[in-house]
Amino acid sequence: MSNPPNIQENIDYTLITEKKLQARIEEIAFQIEAEYKECNDLLMICVLKGGFIFLSDLSRAINKPHHVDFMAVSSYEGKSTESSGVVQIMMDLKQPLEGRHVLIVEDIIDSGRTLSYLRQLLLARKPASLEICTLLTKPSRREVEVDVKYIGFEIPDEFVVGYGLDFDEYYRNLPYIAVLKPEAFAHLNAGE
């Protein structure tokens, strides 16, 4: 683990405020409640680590019984800011999916490769339904199209941190989404 960065110095600007995040999460929760009102076995799967804060707030905003489970997947190597394209399952689910209504809760969709792979993997486990909810999406970076039912915010092609999203395991605790200054990670792109 490297020395902690000076977080405020490395933030370029706030992209989405805490207030806007919470308001949008309430709207998504309302949609989910309405669309799953007849469902008694909704299972929300959090993609770790970045999605844990989003899942926590979303789960508390949904006023109907549901279950949660966690899955860790990675397509990034080390401190890289670019996906390697190779998806690895770091931690699998504890609960079976067969016959259940499943909602994948993701922090951000970038290229779409990881989520496309994950979706195919989970569909093979025969859920009754499988939908995707993401806090953020970067359509300009999409390489693989993924059908996403619930989207928090569409964002530009910037490196964002906060609200669960990290760089080198830092910044997750920020209560808002911020753009990281390019110089904070420029040494990685220079091959150092």
C-alpha positions in Angstrom: 0.0 0.0 0.0 1.4 3.4 -0.9 1.5 6.5 1.2 -1.9 8.2 1.6 -2.5 10.9 -1.0 -3.6 14.4 -0.2 -7.1 13.8 -1.1 -8.3 17.4 -1.5 -5.3 18.4 -3.5 -5.9 15.6 -6.0 -9.6 16.4 -6.6 -10.2 18.5 -9.7 -13.9 19.2 -9.1 -17.1 17.7 -7.7 -19.1 16.1 -10.5 -22.1 14.9 -8.5 -22.9 16.3 -5.0 -24.0 14.3 -2.1 -27.5 15.9 -2.2 -27.9 14.9 -5.9 -26.7 11.4 -5.2 -29.2 10.8 -2.4 -32.1 12.3 -4.4 -31.4 10.1 -7.4 -31.1 7.0 -5.2 -34.5 7.7 -3.7 -35.9 7.9 -7.2 -34.3 4.6 -8.2 -35.6 2.9 -5.0 -39.1 4.1 -5.8 -38.8 2.6 -9.3 -37.5 -0.7 -8.0 -40.3 -0.9 -5.4 -43.0 -0.2 -8.0 -41.6 -2.7 -10.5 -40.9 -5.5 -8.0 -44.0 -4.9 -5.8 -45.3 -8.5 -6.5 -41.9 -10.0 -6.0 -41.1 -11.6 -2.6 -37.7 -12.9 -3.4 -35.7 -9.9 -4.8 -32.0 -10.5 -4.4 -29.7 -7.5 -4.9 -26.1 -8.5 -5.8 -23.5 -5.9 -5.0 -20.4 -5.9 -7.2 -17.5 -5.2 -4.8 -15.8 -3.1 -3.8 -17.0 0.0 -5.5 -20.7 -0.7 -5.2 -21.0 -1.2 -1.5 -21.9 2.4 -0.5 -24.5 2.6 -3.3 -26.0 -0.8 -2.3 -26.2 0.3 1.3 -28.0 3.5 0.6 -30.2 1.9 -2.1 -31.1 -1.0 0.2 -32.2 1.3 3.0 -34.3 3.4 0.6 -36.3 0.4 -0.7 -39.3 -0.1 1.6 -39.9 -3.8 0.8 -38.2 -7.0 2.0 -35.2 -8.0 -0.1 -32.0 -10.0 0.2 -28.4 -8.9 -0.6 -25.4 -10.8 -1.5 -21.9 -9.8 -2.7 -19.6 -10.7 -5.5 -16.1 -9.4 -6.3 -14.9 -9.3 -9.8 -12.0 -7.5 -11.3 -10.7 -6.5 -14.8 -8.1 -4.1 -13.5 -4.5 -4.9 -12.7 -2.8 -3.2 -9.8 -3.2 0.6 -9.9 -4.2 0.7 -13.5 -6.9 3.2 -14.6 -7.7 1.0 -17.7 -9.5 -2.4 -17.8 -7.3 -5.3 -18.8 -10.3 -7.0 -20.5 -9.7 -10.2 -18.5 -12.4 -10.7 -15.9 -11.6 -12.6 -12.7 -14.1 -13.7 -10.1 -12.4 -12.8 -6.8 -15.4 -13.8 -4.5 -18.6 -15.6 -5.6 -22.1 -15.5 -4.3 -23.2 -17.4 -1.2 -26.9 -17.8 -2.3 -28.3 -19.8 -5.2 -30.0 -17.8 -8.0 -32.2 -20.4 -9.6 -35.8 -19.1 -9.8 -35.1 -15.8 -8.0 -35.5 -12.2 -9.2 -31.9 -10.8 -9.3 -30.8 -7.2 -9.5 -27.1 -6.6 -10.1 -26.0 -3.4 -8.3 -22.9 -1.8 -9.9 -21.0 1.3 -9.2 -20.0 2.3 -12.7 -20.2 0.8 -16.2 -17.2 1.8 -18.4 -16.3 -0.5 -21.3 -19.2 -2.9 -20.4 -17.0 -6.0 -20.7 -17.0 -6.9 -17.0 -20.7 -6.5 -16.7 -21.4 -8.4 -19.9 -19.3 -11.3 -18.6 -21.0 -11.2 -15.2 -24.4 -11.1 -16.7 -23.8 -14.2 -18.8 -22.3 -16.0 -15.8 -25.3 -15.2 -13.6 -27.9 -16.0 -16.4 -26.4 -19.5 -16.6 -27.5 -20.0 -12.9 -31.2 -19.7 -14.1 -32.6 -16.8 -12.2 -36.3 -15.9 -12.8 -35.2 -12.5 -14.0 -31.9 -10.6 -14.1 -31.7 -6.8 -14.3 -28.9 -4.3 -13.8 -28.8 -1.1 -11.7 -25.7 1.2 -12.0 -25.0 4.4 -10.2 -22.8 5.7 -13.1 -22.4 5.0 -16.8 -19.8 6.3 -19.3 -21.5 5.6 -22.7 -18.5 7.1 -24.6 -16.3 4.3 -23.3 -18.7 1.4 -24.2 -17.1 -1.4 -26.1 -19.8 -4.0 -25.3 -23.5 -3.0 -25.1 -25.2 -4.0 -21.8 -28.9 -3.6 -21.2 -29.2 -1.5 -18.0 -32.6 -1.0 -16.4 -31.7 1.5 -13.7 -29.1 4.3 -14.3 -28.2 6.9 -11.7 -26.1 9.3 -13.8 -24.5 9.4 -17.2 -21.1 10.9 -16.9 -18.3 12.1 -19.2 -15.1 10.2 -19.8 -13.3 11.3 -16.6 -11.6 9.3 -13.9 -14.0 9.6 -11.0 -13.7 8.7 -7.3 -15.8 8.9 -4.2 -19.0 7.3 -2.9 -17.3 3.9 -3.1 -15.2 4.4 -6.2 -11.5 4.4 -5.6 -8.0 5.1 -6.9 -5.4 2.8 -5.3 -8.0 2.0 -2.6 -8.3 5.7 -1.5 -11.2 8.2 -2.0 -14.0 5.6 -1.4 -15.2 7.5 1.7 -16.0 10.8 -0.1 -19.8 11.4 0.1 -19.8 12.8 -3.4 -18.5 11.8 -6.9 -15.4 13.8 -7.8 -13.1 14.0 -10.8 -9.5 13.1 -10.0 -6.8 15.4 -11.4 -4.9 13.7 -14.2 -1.6 14.4 -12.5 -2.7 12.2 -9.6 -2.4 9.1 -11.8 -0.3 10.4 -14.7 2.8 8.4 -13.6 0.8 5.2 -14.3 0.1 6.2 -17.9 3.8 7.1 -18.4 4.7 3.5 -17.6 6.4 4.2 -14.2 
